[in-house]
Amino acid sequence: MIIGELKNRIDRVWEMFWTGGITNPLDVIEQITYLMFIRDLDEMDNARRKDSLMLGLDYQTIFANEDYKWSRFRDKPAAIAYQLMQGEIFPFIKTLHADNGSTYAKYMEDAIFKIPTPQLLEKIVTALDEIYELVEKSPDRKDVRGDLYEYMLGQLTTAGTNGQFRTPRHIIRMMVELLDLQPDDVICDPAAGTSGFLVAAGEYLKTQYLEEIFYNKENKAHYDNTMFTGYDMDRTMLRIGAMNMMTHGIGNPRIVYQDSLSDQNGDSGVYTKILANPPFKGSLDYDIVSTNLIKVVKTKKTELLFLALFLRMLKNGGRCASIVPDGVLFGSSSAHKNIRKEIVENHRLEAIISMPSGVFKPYAGVSTAIIIFTKTGAGGTDNVWFYDMQADGYSLDDKRTAIDDSDVPDIIARFKDLAAEESRERTDQSFLVPKDEIVANGYDLSINKYKKSAYVEEVYPHPREILDEIRQLEAEIQSELKLLEGLVDG
């Protein structure tokens, strides 16, 4: 979470925009994102140059002019830097990859530089450098960068209503690791937002399969162009998401302006992995929802429709990890029961990880879980693994300060060795539940339906001992009363 001095610095930048006449929160986020992107391009260019030198390879800088680099233009006088930004640097970043019709170029076409004066630009650039200096000192730079986005998105008056707040990065990374991504995967987030899941998936693959992907021309082309797909209905989020992915070295992801639940989305049997945190709050009209989703689950609730959508979009053998509100797991309506039955009976439900309600604070206090399943079309559910997460490494209040206690490493380790879970008791933090028991319970997937409390026998003193203690206390009270009476009479 963004706290302390870093929070104060970001608030001051926000105030600079406000006093400079830019008061729309989305405009502020866009302008900050553009500047962060320009700075990141400089860092990325320098890092790639160093890598090329180490490998003895030629390197062609991405910059058409060295003065476009953040490290160069920031040191120029305010008027010259502003003229350079407005007249050359911003048009330059808008046209990056325009020659190949990339996703980035598509969503940058209508981008507008809105900072009105050289003085305001100079103040913001200086303030951003100070923020980056604080980020550099953080033990987890990447997570702090993600937190910057979360904190900025938290300033939106619509945040929490439209779901435009960040899924915590440590939860995203856990979900990515649980799905065991491979170099040939085709990955989608149908509610991509700022592309947090897709970026984390790319970083995981880069770490686990560096040589297989980056030293193989075909795999690298797949990584840059066809591996990642994200859908969203907010062009600002799509623009931020495209810049976010490009900054992380993913050249041309498929980021599409599209309502995933409508007939616009014709994807069926396309993806091998889906990672998502779809919007929970929402009730749609039947006439705007894809008819083949309504056939699976007749409902207006977005959280149920997205589960049906994931099943349709996955290839057979494809796997999904999605965050769902707890109500999906135990809701009693026909639609709730039908989608759970569909996953349990016709596919393979693998795991339900119950998360504490504070995970999404301060933006939302809803209780959530992670559901993991494989599309088979022919059943396959045997034993379902349940885990009762108690701690995620942060306090569960609005401050979300870092703590030592975290179940995340234990969740990953246990999920990767489910055979060892067979001996676990229902009183343990994780355990397996056979499919027959789930069916007998009306496909209820809430962990409380199966978890048992550990019985600890309490040993109480004999009543005679308690009476003796009462008499002793009474004698002490009488003794003290006599002393008081003596003082009063004296």
C-alpha positions in Angstrom: 0.0 0.0 0.0 1.0 3.6 -0.6 1.6 5.2 2.8 3.8 7.7 4.6 6.0 10.0 2.6 5.3 8.3 -0.7 1.6 9.0 -0.3 2.2 12.6 0.6 4.4 13.1 -2.5 1.7 11.6 -4.8 -1.0 13.7 -3.1 1.1 16.8 -3.8 1.4 15.9 -7.5 -2.3 15.4 -7.6 -2.7 18.9 -6.0 -0.4 20.3 -8.7 -2.7 19.1 -11.4 -5.7 20.4 -9.6 -4.4 23.9 -9.0 -3.1 23.9 -12.6 -6.6 23.5 -13.9 -6.8 19.7 -14.6 -9.5 18.5 -12.2 -10.9 15.4 -13.9 -9.3 12.4 -12.1 -9.1 10.3 -15.3 -7.2 13.2 -17.0 -4.8 13.3 -14.1 -4.2 9.6 -14.2 -3.7 9.7 -18.0 -1.2 12.5 -17.9 0.8 11.0 -15.0 0.8 7.7 -16.8 2.2 9.3 -20.0 5.0 10.9 -18.1 5.8 7.6 -16.2 5.8 5.8 -19.5 8.3 8.3 -21.0 10.5 7.9 -18.0 10.2 4.1 -18.2 11.1 4.1 -21.9 14.4 5.7 -20.9 15.1 3.0 -18.3 14.1 0.2 -20.6 16.2 1.6 -23.4 19.3 1.8 -21.1 18.7 -1.7 -19.8 18.4 -3.2 -23.3 21.5 -1.4 -24.4 23.5 -2.9 -21.5 22.1 -6.4 -22.2 23.1 -6.1 -25.9 26.6 -5.0 -24.9 27.0 -8.0 -22.6 25.9 -10.3 -25.3 28.0 -8.6 -28.0 24.9 -7.7 -30.0 24.1 -4.5 -31.9 21.4 -2.4 -30.4 19.2 0.2 -32.1 17.8 2.7 -29.6 14.0 3.2 -29.6 14.5 7.0 -29.4 14.4 9.0 -32.6 16.3 11.8 -30.8 18.4 11.5 -27.6 16.8 14.7 -26.3 13.5 12.7 -26.1 14.9 10.7 -23.1 13.6 11.7 -19.7 17.2 12.0 -18.4 17.9 14.6 -21.1 14.8 16.8 -21.4 14.1 17.1 -17.6 17.3 19.1 -17.2 16.4 21.7 -19.9 14.9 25.1 -19.0 11.2 24.9 -18.4 10.1 26.6 -21.6 12.4 24.5 -23.8 11.4 21.3 -22.1 7.7 22.1 -22.5 8.1 22.9 -26.2 10.1 19.7 -26.7 7.4 17.6 -24.9 4.4 19.2 -26.6 5.9 19.4 -30.1 8.1 16.3 -30.3 8.2 13.9 -27.4 4.5 13.4 -27.0 3.9 13.0 -30.8 6.8 10.5 -30.7 5.3 8.3 -28.1 1.9 8.4 -29.8 3.4 7.1 -33.0 5.5 4.3 -31.5 4.8 1.1 -33.4 2.4 3.0 -35.7 4.1 1.2 -38.7 2.8 -2.2 -37.7 -0.7 -1.2 -36.4 0.0 -2.3 -32.9 -2.4 -2.2 -30.0 -0.3 0.5 -28.4 -0.6 2.7 -31.5 -4.3 2.1 -31.8 -5.1 3.4 -28.3 -2.6 6.2 -28.4 -4.2 7.7 -31.6 -6.6 9.9 -29.6 -4.2 10.6 -26.6 -3.9 14.3 -25.8 -1.2 16.1 -23.8 -3.1 18.4 -21.5 -0.5 19.9 -19.1 -1.1 23.6 -19.8 2.1 25.4 -18.8 5.9 24.9 -18.8 6.0 25.8 -15.1 3.4 23.1 -14.2 5.3 20.5 -16.3 8.6 21.3 -14.6 7.0 21.0 -11.1 5.4 17.6 -12.0 8.6 16.2 -13.6 10.6 17.1 -10.6 8.0 15.7 -8.2 7.8 12.4 -10.2 11.6 12.1 -10.0 11.4 12.4 -6.2 8.7 9.8 -6.2 10.9 7.4 -8.2 13.7 8.0 -5.8 11.5 6.8 -3.0 10.3 3.8 -5.1 14.0 2.9 -5.8 14.5 2.6 -2.0 11.6 0.2 -1.6 12.5 -3.5 -1.1 9.9 -4.5 -3.8 10.1 -1.9 -6.6 7.7 -3.7 -8.9 5.0 -4.0 -6.3 5.3 -0.3 -5.4 4.9 0.6 -9.0 1.7 -1.4 -9.1 0.6 0.3 -5.9 1.1 3.7 -7.6 -1.5 2.7 -10.1 -3.8 1.4 -7.4 -3.5 4.6 -5.4 -4.2 6.8 -8.4 -7.1 4.7 -9.5 -8.4 5.0 -5.9 -8.9 8.7 -6.5 -11.6 8.0 -9.0 -15.0 8.7 -7.7 -16.2 5.7 -9.6 -13.7 3.3 -8.1 -15.4 0.4 -6.3 -18.5 1.0 -8.4 -17.0 0.1 -11.8 -14.4 -2.1 -10.3 -11.5 0.1 -11.4 -9.1 -0.6 -8.5 -6.1 -2.8 -8.6 -6.0 -6.4 -7.6 -3.1 -6.6 -5.0 0.1 -7.7 -6.9 1.0 -10.5 -4.4 -2.5 -12.0 -5.0 -2.0 -11.8 -8.8 1.4 -13.3 -8.6 0.1 -16.2 -6.5 -2.7 -16.9 -9.0 -0.2 -16.8 -11.9 2.1 -19.3 -10.1 -0.8 -21.6 -9.3 -1.7 -21.9 -13.0 1.8 -23.0 -13.9 2.1 -21.0 -17.1 4.0 -22.4 -20.1 5.8 -20.8 -23.1 3.2 -21.9 -25.5 0.2 -20.7 -23.5 -2.4 -18.4 -24.9 -3.5 -16.2 -22.0 -6.6 -13.9 -21.6 -8.0 -11.5 -19.0 -11.6 -10.6 -20.1 -11.7 -7.7 -17.6 -8.1 -6.5 -18.1 -8.2 -3.0 -16.7 -4.6 -1.8 -16.4 -3.4 -5.3 -17.5 -2.1 -6.3 -14.1 -2.7 -10.1 -14.6 -1.2 -10.0 -18.1 1.9 -8.1 -17.0 2.4 -10.5 -14.0 2.0 -13.5 -16.4 4.6 -12.0 -18.7 7.1 -11.4 -15.8 6.6 -15.0 -14.5 7.3 -16.5 -18.0 10.3 -14.3 -18.4 11.7 -15.5 -15.1 10.8 -19.2 -15.5 11.5 -19.7 -19.2 13.9 -17.0 -20.2 15.9 -19.1 -22.7 12.9 -21.0 -24.1 11.1 -17.8 -25.0 13.7 -15.1 -25.6 16.3 -17.2 -27.4 13.7 -18.8 -29.7 12.5 -16.6 -32.5 9.1 -18.4 -32.8 8.4 -18.3 -29.1 9.5 -14.7 -28.8 7.1 -13.7 -31.6 4.3 -15.5 -29.8 5.2 -13.8 -26.6 5.1 -10.3 -28.2 2.1 -10.7 -30.4 -0.3 -13.6 -29.8 0.2 -14.9 -26.2 -1.7 -12.1 -24.3 -5.3 -10.9 -24.8 -7.1 -8.4 -22.7 -10.6 -6.9 -23.0 -12.1 -3.9 -21.3 -14.8 -1.3 -21.9 -12.8 1.8 -20.8 -10.5 3.3 -23.3 -8.4 5.0 -20.6 -7.8 1.7 -18.9 -6.9 0.1 -22.3 -4.4 2.9 -23.0 -2.8 2.6 -19.6 -2.8 -1.2 -20.0 -1.1 -1.1 -23.4 1.6 1.3 -22.0 2.0 -0.9 -18.9 2.6 -4.1 -21.0 4.9 -2.3 -23.5 7.0 -1.0 -20.6 7.3 -4.5 -19.4 8.7 -5.7 -22.7 5.6 -7.2 -24.3 5.7 -5.6 -27.8 2.2 -6.0 -29.3 -0.4 -7.6 -26.9 -4.0 -7.9 -28.1 -5.7 -5.3 -25.9 -9.3 -4.8 -27.2 -12.1 -2.4 -26.5 -14.9 -4.9 -26.1 -17.8 -5.9 -23.8 -16.7 -9.4 -22.9 -20.2 -10.5 -22.0 -21.9 -9.3 -25.2 -22.2 -10.9 -28.6 -19.2 -8.7 -29.6 -17.0 -11.4 -28.0 -17.1 -14.4 -30.2 -14.1 -16.2 -28.5 -14.8 -19.9 -28.0 -12.2 -22.6 -27.3 -9.4 -20.1 -27.8 -7.3 -19.8 -24.6 -5.2 -22.2 -22.6 -5.2 -20.0 -19.5 -7.5 -17.3 -18.1 -6.7 -15.1 -15.2 -9.2 -12.6 -14.0 -10.8 -10.5 -11.3 -14.1 -9.6 -13.1 -16.5 -6.9 -11.8 -18.7 -8.3 -9.0 -21.3 -5.6 -8.7 -23.5 -5.5 -11.7 -26.8 -6.6 -13.1 -27.1 -6.5 -16.9 -30.1 -6.6 -19.2 -30.7 -9.9 -20.9 -30.7 -8.2 -24.4 -27.1 -7.1 -24.1 -25.7 -10.4 -22.8 -24.5 -13.1 -25.3 -27.3 -15.6 -25.8 -25.0 -18.6 -25.5 -24.0 -17.4 -22.0 -27.7 -17.1 -21.0 -28.2 -20.7 -22.1 -25.6 -21.9 -19.6 -26.7 -19.7 -16.7 -29.9 -17.5 -16.9 -29.0 -14.6 -14.8 -28.2 -10.9 -14.9 -25.4 -11.1 -12.4 -22.0 -10.4 -13.9 -20.1 -12.6 -11.5 -22.0 -15.7 -12.7 -22.0 -14.7 -16.4 -18.2 -14.3 -16.3 -17.8 -17.9 -15.1 -19.9 -19.2 -18.0 -17.8 -17.0 -20.3 -14.5 -18.4 -19.0 -15.8 -21.9 -19.8 -16.7 -20.9 -23.3 -13.4 -19.1 -24.0 -11.1 -21.8 -22.8 -9.8 -24.7 -24.9 -10.5 -28.2 -23.6 -7.7 -28.7 -21.1 -7.4 -24.9 -20.5 -7.4 -23.7 -16.9 -8.8 -20.7 -15.1 -8.0 -18.9 -11.9 -10.5 -16.2 -11.0 -11.5 -14.1 -8.0 -15.1 -14.4 -7.1 -17.3 -12.9 -4.4 -18.2 -15.4 -1.7 -21.8 -15.4 -2.7 -20.9 -17.3 -5.9 -19.9 -20.2 -3.7 -23.0 -20.6 -1.6 -25.8 -18.5 -3.3 -29.1 -20.4 -3.3 -30.6 -19.1 -6.5 -31.0 -21.5 -9.5 -28.4 -19.6 -11.4 -25.8 -19.9 -8.6 -26.4 -23.6 -8.2 -26.4 -24.2 -12.0 -23.1 -22.6 -12.7 -21.5 -24.5 -9.7 -23.0 -27.7 -10.9 -21.8 -27.1 -14.4 -18.2 -26.7 -13.3 -18.3 -29.6 -10.8 -20.1 -32.1 -13.1 -19.0 -31.2 -16.6 -15.5 -30.0 -15.9 -12.8 -30.4 -13.2 -13.0 -28.1 -10.2 -9.6 -28.0 -8.6 -9.5 -25.6 -5.8 -11.3 -23.0 -3.7 -9.1 -20.6 -1.8 -11.1 -18.5 0.7 -9.5 -15.1 1.3 -10.1 -12.7 4.2 -12.4 -9.8 3.6 -9.6 -7.2 4.1 -7.6 -8.2 1.0 -9.2 -5.5 -1.1 -9.3 -2.7 1.6 -9.5 0.2 1.6 -11.4 0.1 -1.6 -13.8 -2.8 -0.8 -14.5 -5.0 2.2 -16.2 -7.8 0.3 -15.3 -11.4 1.1 -13.8 -13.2 -1.8 -12.3 -16.5 -2.9 -10.2 -17.8 -5.8 -11.7 -20.5 -7.9 -9.4 -22.7 -10.0 -10.8 -25.1 -12.6 -10.0 -26.9 -15.8 -12.3 -27.1 -18.8 -12.8 -30.7 -19.9 -16.4 -30.9 -21.2 -16.4 -34.5 -19.8 -16.2 -34.0 -16.0 -13.2 -35.0 -14.0 -13.9 -33.5 -10.6 -12.6 -35.9 -8.0 -11.4 -34.2 -4.8 -11.6 -30.4 -4.4 -8.9 -28.6 -2.5 -10.0 -26.0 0.0 -7.7 -23.5 1.7 -8.7 -21.1 4.5 -6.3 -18.1 4.0 -6.0 -16.2 7.2 -3.2 -13.8 6.3 -1.8 -12.4 3.1 1.3 -10.6 4.4 -0.6 -7.3 5.1 -2.8 -6.1 7.9 -6.5 -6.5 7.1 -7.5 -3.0 8.0 -7.7 0.1 5.7 -4.0 0.8 6.2 -2.8 -2.6 4.8 0.6 -2.3 6.3 3.1 -5.1 5.7 3.3 -7.9 8.3 5.4 -11.0 8.6 2.5 -13.5 8.6 1.5 -14.7 5.1 -0.2 -17.9 3.9 0.7 -17.2 0.3 3.9 -19.4 0.2 2.1 -22.2 2.0 -0.8 -22.0 -0.5 1.5 -22.4 -3.5 3.5 -25.2 -1.9 0.5 -27.2 -0.9 -1.3 -26.8 -4.2 1.7 -28.1 -6.0 1.7 -31.2 -3.8 -2.0 -32.2 -3.4 -1.2 -35.8 -2.8 0.2 -34.8 0.6 -3.1 -33.1 1.4 -5.0 -36.4 1.5 -4.0 -36.9 5.1 -5.1 -33.5 6.3 -8.0 -33.2 8.7 -11.0 -30.9 8.3 -9.7 -29.0 11.3 -6.6 -28.0 9.3 -6.2 -24.9 7.3 -6.4 -26.9 4.0 -8.0 -30.2 3.1 -9.6 -32.2 0.3 -13.3 -32.7 -0.1 -14.6 -35.5 -2.3 -17.0 -34.6 -5.1 -19.8 -36.8 -3.7 -19.9 -34.8 -0.5 -20.1 -31.5 -2.5 -23.0 -32.9 -4.6 -24.8 -34.1 -1.4 -24.5 -30.5 -0.1 -26.2 -29.0 -3.2 -22.9 -28.0 -4.8 -22.2 -25.6 -1.9 -18.5 -24.5 -2.3 -18.2 -22.4 0.8 -15.3 -23.6 3.0 -17.4 -23.2 6.2 -19.6 -26.0 4.9 -16.8 -28.5 5.2 -14.3 -27.1 7.7 -14.5 -28.3 11.3 -13.5 -26.4 14.4 -10.8 -28.1 16.4 -12.3 -29.2 19.8 -10.1 -28.2 22.6 -11.1 -29.6 26.0 -11.4 -27.0 28.7 -10.5 -28.1 32.2 -12.4 -26.2 34.9 -11.7 -26.2 38.6 -14.0 -28.2 40.9 -17.0 -26.2 42.2 -15.6 -26.7 45.8 -12.4 -24.9 44.8 -14.3 -22.0 43.3 -16.4 -21.7 46.5 -13.2 -21.7 48.6 -11.8 -18.9 46.4 -15.0 -16.9 46.8 -14.8 -17.3 50.6 -11.2 -16.2 50.6 -12.0 -13.1 48.6 -14.9 -12.3 50.8 -12.7 -12.6 53.9 -10.2 -10.2 52.3 -13.0 -7.7 51.5 -14.3 -7.9 55.1 -10.8 -7.3 56.5 -10.3 -4.2 54.2 -13.8 -2.9 55.3 -12.8 -3.1 59.0 -9.7 -1.1 58.3 -11.7 1.6 56.5 -14.2 1.7 59.4 -11.3 2.2 61.8 -10.0 5.1 59.7 -13.5 6.7 59.6 -14.2 6.3 63.4 -10.7 7.5 64.2 
